[in-house]
Amino acid sequence: MYYILDERYALRGWQKLPFALLDRRRGRATFLKKADMKLLLDMDGRTDLEGASGQQKEALKKLEEEGVIHACEPGTKLKDDQLYKFYDNRYIRTAHWSVTGRCNYRCKHCYMSAPDAKYGELDHETAMGIARQIVDCGIAEVTLTGGEPLVRPDFFDLVDVLLDGGVRISQIYSNGRLVTDDLLKKLEDRGIRPEFNMSFDGVGWHDWLRGVPGAEKYVTDAFLRCREHGFPTGSEMCIHERNKHTLRETVRFLASVGCGSLKTNPISDVGAWKEGGYGPGIEIEDLFRVYLDYIPRYYEDGMPLSLQLGGFFSASPGSPKEWSIPMKKDWCKDPSRECVCGHARMVMYISAEGRALPCMSLSGMPIQENYPFITQIGLRQCITDSSYMRLIETRGSEVLAHNPECRGCEHAGYCLGGCRAGALETSPDDIMGRDMAACTLLKGGWTDKISKVMETITLPEGR
């Protein structure tokens, strides 16, 4: 009785997480106990499992049903890239990489002041070196952004290094102007259809924020082109005083062109927005009122796409009876065990100038200078022993202890001080400070208001 690991999977390990089954198609690792890993190591086409114990046979049956393994002829060989490999660094699931600081638009709200190429672009060899380091550190998934990533003349050179190293490219963030039939064909020829996440900032207001006449038409055409070629799409919307009234119309429009998801966020007073002197984007309570008023409309319109209204509300037509308040971390059982930002612990941001940062928002803030350059110390050290790693390993309890106002707060255990980038909006030098948006949401009674609104809504049946 011989089994072999399906080609979709590989055996991997990292510091502190030495036993993992990597689903290469999804770029996701499942971490295992030593005994489970030992069993998978025998899925090599050469080990006779006839004498396996009853418990092992049950495990084999389950693995076969799930498609992780399948029976094979004796002597069948695993591919070399499926064999167990240990990476001598900490585990990072995804790298969100700004491959350039240049852009072909003049967005009024850009974190990076990309219209003026403030952070420039790493040269070809340096960028290729970072791509190879991503492979060498076992980061299984990459999302590509900018600036506008498609302005790099060597864009496909970077793509090919990543793909040849077995890295999944799951998303490309773009303004849509360069999303052409030829570009999509080149991706199809490489056997991939990543999601194109293309910002859309309000029907009738997109051109204004993007600083380019015709931007709304260009991105509309790009959404339709992606749908025609079978590429999934998502979008993000930056909300400000001028476009807040367009939220419902914008969701309807995006759904009509095949967009599958939308995430909204308020304009931040950093980067080009601050340099342009456009003033506060929108008051937080005003934003929450916009969100609260829209929730019933979302259901009236049939949940046209997956929706995340910042940290305020999230729902998806795929699970129509479920909804959540992302900023309220109900799953948190022990702040001393939870990382201060679960997203940052799994997803690192690589800036256009090669810094390792917890998230893209920090690229427009002076505090980014506290974090290391990959180009100077290497990616492996950045994600093993650096100021970057120390931050993303910080536990929620440390943030709560840092802020006297959090002590005794009834919400502290599932707030954990809120978002670190949000905290910097109020206290630019204190990444351990409180996120006042989270305080407003949780202490201002907005969670109760959301619950009351949801009680008035008849949720659709599950699909």
C-alpha positions in Angstrom: 0.0 0.0 0.0 1.8 3.0 -1.3 0.8 6.7 -1.4 2.2 9.9 -2.8 1.6 13.5 -2.0 -0.6 15.3 -4.6 1.3 17.7 -6.8 -0.6 20.6 -5.3 1.1 20.2 -2.0 4.7 20.4 -0.6 6.2 19.8 2.8 7.8 22.8 4.5 9.0 24.3 7.8 10.1 27.5 9.4 11.6 28.7 12.7 9.2 27.9 15.5 6.8 26.2 13.0 8.9 23.3 11.7 6.1 21.1 10.4 3.8 22.4 7.7 1.8 21.2 4.6 1.8 23.9 2.0 -1.1 24.2 -0.4 0.7 25.7 -3.3 -2.4 26.6 -5.3 -3.7 28.7 -2.5 -0.4 29.8 -1.0 -1.5 28.7 2.5 0.3 26.5 5.0 -1.3 24.2 7.5 0.9 23.7 10.6 1.1 20.1 11.9 2.1 18.1 14.9 5.3 16.0 14.6 3.5 12.7 14.3 1.3 14.1 11.4 4.4 15.4 9.6 6.1 12.0 10.0 3.1 10.3 8.3 3.2 12.8 5.4 6.9 12.2 5.0 6.0 8.6 4.2 3.8 9.8 1.3 6.8 9.4 -1.0 5.8 6.5 -3.2 8.5 4.3 -1.7 7.3 3.5 1.8 5.0 0.5 2.2 2.2 1.5 4.6 0.6 -1.9 4.8 1.6 -2.2 8.4 0.2 1.2 9.4 -1.7 1.3 12.7 -5.5 1.7 12.8 -5.2 5.4 13.7 -2.7 6.0 10.8 -5.1 4.2 8.4 -7.9 6.5 9.4 -5.6 9.5 8.9 -4.6 8.1 5.4 -8.3 7.7 4.5 -9.1 11.3 5.4 -6.0 12.7 3.6 -7.0 10.7 0.5 -10.6 11.9 0.7 -9.3 15.5 0.9 -7.1 15.0 -2.2 -3.9 15.6 -0.2 -2.5 12.1 -1.1 -3.4 9.4 -3.6 -2.5 5.7 -4.0 0.4 5.1 -6.4 2.6 2.4 -7.8 5.7 1.5 -5.7 8.6 3.6 -6.7 6.6 6.6 -7.9 8.7 9.7 -7.1 7.8 13.0 -5.6 8.9 16.1 -7.5 11.9 17.8 -6.0 10.0 20.9 -5.0 7.6 18.8 -3.0 10.2 17.4 -0.7 10.5 18.8 2.9 12.4 22.1 3.0 13.2 24.1 6.1 13.6 27.9 5.9 15.8 29.4 8.6 13.6 32.4 9.2 10.2 33.1 10.7 7.0 32.4 8.7 5.4 35.1 6.7 2.4 34.1 4.5 2.3 36.9 2.0 4.4 39.8 0.8 2.5 42.9 -0.4 5.2 44.4 -2.6 5.3 47.9 -4.0 7.5 47.2 -7.0 7.7 50.8 -7.9 7.0 54.3 -6.4 6.2 55.7 -9.9 2.7 56.1 -11.2 0.9 57.3 -14.3 -1.8 59.1 -12.3 -1.8 62.0 -10.0 -3.9 60.8 -7.1 -4.7 63.4 -4.5 -4.5 61.0 -1.6 -1.5 58.8 -2.4 0.4 57.6 0.7 3.6 57.6 -1.3 3.3 60.9 -3.2 3.7 58.6 -6.2 2.8 61.3 -8.8 6.1 62.9 -7.9 7.9 59.5 -7.6 8.9 60.5 -4.1 10.2 56.9 -3.4 11.4 56.2 -6.9 12.0 52.7 -8.1 14.6 50.1 -7.2 16.8 49.2 -10.2 16.3 46.0 -12.1 19.0 43.9 -10.4 18.0 45.0 -6.9 14.3 44.3 -7.5 15.1 40.9 -9.0 17.2 40.2 -5.9 14.2 40.9 -3.6 12.1 38.6 -5.7 14.6 35.8 -5.3 14.8 36.5 -1.5 11.0 36.1 -1.3 11.4 32.7 -2.9 14.4 31.8 -0.7 12.5 32.7 2.5 9.5 30.5 1.7 7.0 33.3 1.3 4.4 31.4 -0.7 2.2 34.3 -1.9 2.8 37.8 -3.3 0.5 40.7 -4.1 2.0 43.3 -6.4 1.2 47.0 -6.1 2.9 50.4 -6.6 2.7 53.3 -7.4 1.3 51.7 -10.5 3.1 48.3 -10.8 2.4 48.0 -14.5 4.7 51.0 -15.3 7.8 48.9 -14.6 9.3 47.8 -17.9 10.6 44.6 -16.2 7.3 43.8 -14.6 7.1 40.4 -16.2 10.8 39.6 -15.3 9.7 39.9 -11.6 6.6 37.9 -12.2 8.6 35.1 -13.8 11.2 34.9 -11.0 8.3 34.5 -8.5 6.4 32.0 -10.5 9.6 29.9 -11.3 10.2 29.9 -7.5 6.7 28.5 -6.8 5.3 31.7 -5.4 1.6 32.3 -6.0 0.7 35.8 -7.4 -2.8 36.3 -6.0 -3.5 40.0 -6.7 -2.3 42.9 -8.7 -3.3 46.4 -7.5 -3.7 48.8 -10.4 -5.5 51.9 -11.5 -6.6 50.0 -14.6 -5.1 52.3 -17.2 -2.6 49.7 -18.4 -4.8 46.6 -17.9 -4.9 45.7 -21.6 -5.9 42.6 -23.6 -2.2 42.0 -24.2 -1.3 42.2 -20.6 -4.0 39.7 -19.6 -3.0 37.4 -22.4 0.6 37.4 -21.1 -0.7 36.4 -17.6 -2.9 33.7 -19.1 0.1 32.3 -21.1 1.8 31.9 -17.7 -1.1 29.9 -16.4 -2.3 32.5 -13.8 -5.3 34.7 -13.4 -4.6 36.9 -10.4 -7.3 39.2 -9.1 -7.0 42.7 -10.3 -7.8 45.1 -7.4 -8.6 48.4 -9.0 -9.6 51.4 -6.9 -12.8 53.2 -7.7 -13.5 56.3 -5.7 -17.2 57.1 -6.3 -19.4 57.4 -9.4 -18.7 60.9 -10.8 -15.8 61.5 -8.4 -13.1 59.1 -9.5 -11.5 61.4 -12.0 -11.2 64.2 -9.4 -9.4 62.0 -6.8 -7.2 60.3 -9.4 -6.1 63.5 -11.0 -6.5 62.3 -14.6 -9.4 63.1 -16.9 -11.0 59.9 -18.2 -9.8 57.7 -15.3 -13.3 56.5 -14.5 -13.8 55.3 -18.1 -10.4 53.6 -18.2 -11.1 51.7 -15.0 -14.6 50.8 -16.1 -13.1 49.3 -19.3 -10.5 47.4 -17.3 -13.2 45.8 -15.1 -15.1 44.7 -18.2 -12.0 43.5 -19.9 -11.1 41.4 -16.8 -14.6 39.9 -16.8 -14.3 39.0 -20.4 -11.0 37.2 -19.9 -12.1 35.5 -16.7 -10.0 37.4 -14.2 -11.5 38.1 -10.8 -11.7 41.7 -9.7 -12.0 43.6 -6.4 -11.9 47.3 -5.5 -11.2 49.8 -2.8 -12.9 53.1 -2.3 -11.4 56.1 -0.4 -14.3 58.0 1.2 -14.2 61.8 1.8 -16.7 64.6 2.3 -17.2 65.1 -1.5 -17.9 61.5 -2.5 -19.6 60.0 0.7 -23.1 60.3 -0.9 -22.1 58.0 -3.8 -21.5 54.8 -1.7 -24.7 53.0 -2.7 -24.5 54.0 -6.4 -20.8 53.0 -6.4 -21.5 49.5 -5.0 -24.2 49.0 -7.6 -22.0 50.2 -10.4 -19.0 48.0 -9.4 -21.3 44.9 -9.2 -22.6 45.7 -12.7 -19.1 45.5 -14.2 -18.3 42.2 -12.5 -16.4 43.4 -9.4 -16.6 40.8 -6.6 -15.6 42.8 -3.6 -15.2 46.3 -2.2 -13.3 47.6 0.8 -13.8 51.2 1.9 -11.6 53.4 4.0 -11.5 57.1 4.8 -9.0 59.4 3.3 -5.9 59.7 5.5 -4.2 63.1 6.0 -0.8 61.8 4.8 1.3 61.8 1.6 -0.1 63.7 -1.3 -3.3 64.6 0.5 -1.4 66.3 3.3 1.1 67.9 0.9 -1.8 69.3 -1.2 -3.5 70.8 1.9 -6.9 69.2 1.2 -7.7 69.2 4.9 -9.5 66.5 6.9 -11.1 63.9 4.6 -14.1 63.1 6.7 -15.0 63.2 10.4 -15.0 59.7 11.9 -18.6 59.9 13.3 -19.8 61.3 10.0 -18.2 58.3 8.3 -19.9 55.9 10.7 -23.2 57.5 10.0 -22.7 57.0 6.3 -21.8 53.4 6.9 -24.8 52.7 9.2 -27.2 54.3 6.8 -25.9 52.2 4.0 -26.1 48.8 5.6 -29.9 48.3 5.0 -29.5 49.5 1.4 -26.8 46.8 0.9 -29.3 44.1 1.8 -32.1 45.8 -0.2 -29.9 45.6 -3.3 -29.3 41.9 -2.7 -25.8 41.9 -1.3 -24.3 42.6 -4.8 -20.7 42.0 -3.8 -18.6 41.2 -0.8 -18.3 44.3 1.4 -16.0 45.6 4.1 -16.8 49.1 5.4 -13.4 49.6 7.0 -13.4 48.1 10.5 -17.1 49.0 10.9 -19.0 46.2 9.1 -18.3 43.2 6.8 -20.6 40.8 5.0 -20.5 38.6 1.9 -23.2 37.1 -0.4 -21.2 33.8 -0.1 -22.3 33.6 3.6 -25.4 35.8 3.6 -26.5 35.1 7.2 -23.1 36.1 8.6 -21.8 39.6 9.3 -19.1 41.0 11.5 -17.6 44.2 13.0 -13.9 43.7 12.0 -12.7 46.2 14.6 -14.3 44.1 17.3 -12.1 41.1 17.7 -14.6 38.7 19.3 -12.3 35.8 18.7 -9.6 37.1 21.0 -9.4 35.0 24.1 -6.1 36.2 25.6 -4.5 39.5 24.7 -1.1 38.2 25.9 -1.2 35.6 23.2 -2.6 37.6 20.3 -0.4 39.7 18.0 -1.3 43.3 18.1 -2.2 43.1 14.4 -3.0 39.6 13.1 -2.9 40.8 9.5 0.6 42.4 9.8 1.9 39.1 11.4 0.9 37.2 8.3 1.3 39.9 5.5 4.4 42.0 5.3 4.6 45.2 3.2 7.7 45.8 1.1 7.9 49.5 0.2 9.0 50.9 -3.1 12.4 51.8 -1.6 12.8 48.3 -0.2 11.8 48.8 3.5 10.1 46.0 5.5 7.0 47.6 7.0 3.9 46.3 8.9 1.5 47.9 6.4 1.3 50.2 3.4 -0.1 53.1 5.5 3.2 53.6 7.2 4.9 54.5 4.0 3.4 58.0 4.2 4.5 58.5 7.8 7.9 59.6 9.3 7.8 56.5 11.6 8.7 54.3 8.6 12.3 55.4 9.1 12.4 53.1 12.2 12.1 50.0 10.1 14.8 48.2 8.1 15.8 48.2 4.5 15.8 44.7 2.9 18.4 46.1 0.6 20.8 46.6 3.6 20.2 43.6 5.9 18.4 41.2 3.7 14.9 39.8 3.8 15.8 36.8 6.0 17.1 39.0 8.8 14.2 41.4 8.4 11.7 38.6 9.2 13.8 36.9 11.8 15.5 39.6 14.0 14.8 43.2 13.3 12.7 46.2 14.5 10.1 45.0 11.9 9.8 41.6 13.4 9.7 42.9 16.9 6.8 45.1 16.1 4.7 42.4 14.4 5.4 40.0 17.3 4.2 42.5 19.8 1.2 41.2 21.8 -2.0 43.0 22.4 -1.4 43.1 26.1 1.6 45.3 25.6 -0.4 47.9 23.8 -3.1 47.8 26.5 -0.4 48.2 29.2 1.1 51.2 27.3 -2.2 53.1 27.3 -3.6 53.9 30.8 -7.0 54.7 29.2 -7.3 51.1 28.2 -6.9 49.7 31.7 -10.3 48.8 33.0 -12.0 49.5 29.7 -14.8 47.0 29.0 -13.8 46.8 25.4 -10.0 46.3 25.8 -10.0 42.5 25.5 -11.4 42.5 22.0 -10.1 45.9 20.9 -6.4 45.5 21.7 -5.9 49.2 21.1 -7.2 49.1 17.6 -5.2 49.5 14.4 -1.5 50.6 14.6 -1.7 52.8 11.5 -4.9 54.3 13.0 -3.1 55.1 16.2 -0.4 57.0 14.3 -3.1 59.2 12.8 -3.5 60.7 16.3 0.0 60.3 17.7 2.5 60.2 14.8 5.4 59.1 17.0 3.6 56.5 19.0 2.9 53.2 17.2 1.8 51.7 20.5 -0.9 54.4 21.0 -4.7 54.1 20.9 -6.6 54.0 17.7 -9.2 56.7 18.3 -11.5 55.3 15.5 -11.7 52.1 17.4 -12.4 54.0 20.7 -15.2 55.9 18.9 -16.7 52.8 17.4 -16.7 50.7 20.6 -17.2 53.3 23.3 -19.6 55.5 21.3 -22.3 52.8 21.0 -21.9 52.1 17.3 -21.7 48.4 17.7 -25.1 48.4 19.4 -26.5 50.6 16.6 -25.2 48.1 14.0 -26.8 45.3 15.9 -30.1 47.1 16.1 -30.0 47.8 12.3 -29.3 44.2 11.6 -32.3 43.1 13.7 -34.5 45.0 11.2 -33.1 43.1 8.2 -34.4 39.8 6.9 -31.2 38.0 5.9 -31.3 36.0 2.7 -31.2 32.2 2.8 -27.7 30.6 2.6 -26.4 29.6 -0.8 
